[in-house]
Amino acid sequence: MMMKKMSKHREILVRKCVATGNRLPKAELLRIVRVDGIAIIDRTGVRAGRGAYITPNVDVIEKAKKKNALARALRIKVDEQLYDELLEIVGGSIE
């Protein structure tokens, strides 16, 4: 029986930003996950729960906040503080 060699090339996982709709490699996006009805930032990217991805850019985060994109994707009410934390992570100012 002939065995297949494992490819050394890993498949690049692609996810869609909830604010822009752009498809980007998972490693370039921030993951927000719903755990027990609360939205939290998943820095590891592997936490169990319903997840949504967002581009780490100040303008994109503000657009998501305006469109209520994270709340829609996670199907819960997202606290204003989460957007402030996201802006802090990407280096944006909190107004």
N, C-alpha and C positions, 0 to 999 in steps of 0.2 A: 504494500500500500504506500502510495506516494504522499508525502506530507507537504502542504503549502508552506512556503517561507512567510514569516510575518513581515509586513512592510515596515520599514523604519520611519515612514512618513505618517505623522498623525493627522487625522482629519481635523480641520479647523472648524470649531463650533461657531455657528453664526446665530445671533439673536437680533431681535428688532427693538429699536428704541421706541418707548411708548409716546414720546413727545414728537419726534421727527418722522418716525416711520422708516428711518434708514436701517438697513441691515449691516451690522458690524460684527467683527470677531468678539466673542464673549469676553475675552480678556480686556477689551477696550471699553467695556461698559460697566456701570455700577449696578448691582442687583439690590432690589428692594423686595423683601419677602413679607408675606402676611403670616403671622404666627399667633394663634389664639385671638384673632380679631384685631391685632395691632400690627401696624406696618413698621418694620425695622430695616436698617441698612445691613445687608449681608456682605461683609468684607471678604469672607472666604469663598462665597459663591456656591456653597454646597449645602446650605441649611435647608431642612425640609420645610415645605410649605409652598403656597402659591407665590410665584415670583414675577417681577416685572423688571425690565432693564431700561436704563436711562444713560444717555451720553454724558460723560463728566465735563460739562461745559456750563458756565454761568447762564448764558442766554437760553440754552436748552432747558435747564432746570426752571428758570423763570417762565418759560413757555409752558412747561408741564404743569406748573402751579396755576397759571392762568386758565389752561384748558381742563384742569382737574384730571389730568391723564392718569396719574398714579392711582387715584381713588377708583377710577373707572376700571383700570386693569386689575387691581387687587380686589375689587368689589367690596370695599369698606370705606369709611370716612378716614381720610388721611389728615393727621394733625399738622398744623402750620410749622411746628417745631422740626418736623422731619425735613421740610424744605430748607430750613435754616441750617440743619446739620449737613445736608447735601452741599449747600453753598459754602459752608466752612471747609468741607473736604476738598472741593475744587478750587478753593482760594478766592471765592467771591465775597463781597461785603454783605452783611446782613443789615437790611434797612429797617 
